Amino acid sequence: TAFAMSIEKFRREIELEKERIFPDARIIILEELPFYLKMRITLGREAFIEACMNSGSRLESLVLVMKNKRIAGFDNLGGWHIHPCGRAHTHRKIIKPSIRPIFEYLAGCYRK
């Protein structure tokens, strides 16, 4: 179905960027349905990127979490925006980014 294709494409892009930027990280599928995918990329003991996509509602989010706090993230709830590194409680409107620059930005925040 069309829903499964978009979920599968999202998953492949996440896996590709994980291998490119975080080759030692592990991916854990937290929830997977025909229209919904939630995965976690473990970066360290208390750090991970959570990636979610709901193809029915078209919601997407990628968030860097460290020590149980959102450090930075991107999502499209109410239009695409970034939660900037170190100021994750704020929103800055953006044009829809591809997965690669999102991963590069989150990697930069993680490595600070």
Residue pairs with C-beta under 8 A, 6 or more apart in sequence:
1 34
2 55
3 34
3 35
3 55
3 56
4 34
4 35
4 55
6 53
6 55
7 34
7 35
7 36
7 37
7 53
7 55
10 37
10 51
10 53
10 60
10 99
11 37
11 39
13 98
13 99
13 100
14 27
14 39
14 41
14 51
14 99
15 27
16 99
17 99
17 100
17 103
18 25
18 27
18 41
18 103
20 103
21 103
21 104
21 107
22 41
22 43
22 107
25 41
25 42
25 43
26 41
26 42
27 39
27 40
27 41
27 42
28 39
28 40
28 41
28 42
29 37
29 38
29 39
30 38
30 39
30 40
30 50
31 37
31 38
32 38
35 54
35 55
35 56
36 52
36 53
36 54
36 55
36 56
37 51
37 52
37 53
38 50
38 51
38 52
39 50
39 51
39 52
40 48
40 49
40 50
40 51
41 48
41 49
41 50
41 51
42 48
43 49
43 110
46 66
46 67
46 68
47 64
47 65
47 66
47 67
47 110
48 64
48 65
49 62
49 63
49 64
49 65
49 103
49 106
50 61
50 62
50 63
50 65
51 61
51 62
52 59
52 60
52 61
52 62
53 59
53 60
54 60
58 76
59 75
59 76
59 77
60 74
60 75
60 76
61 73
61 74
61 75
61 76
61 77
62 73
62 74
62 75
62 99
62 102
62 103
62 106
63 70
63 72
63 73
63 74
63 75
63 83
64 70
64 71
64 72
64 73
64 85
64 106
64 109
64 110
65 71
66 110
69 88
70 83
70 88
71 85
71 86
71 88
71 109
71 110
72 82
72 83
72 84
72 85
72 86
72 88
72 105
72 106
72 109
73 82
73 83
73 88
73 106
74 80
74 81
74 82
74 83
74 94
74 97
74 102
74 105
75 81
75 83
76 96
79 93
80 93
80 94
80 95
80 96
80 97
81 91
81 92
81 93
81 94
82 91
82 92
82 94
82 105
83 89
83 90
83 91
84 90
84 92
85 105
85 108
85 109
85 112
86 109
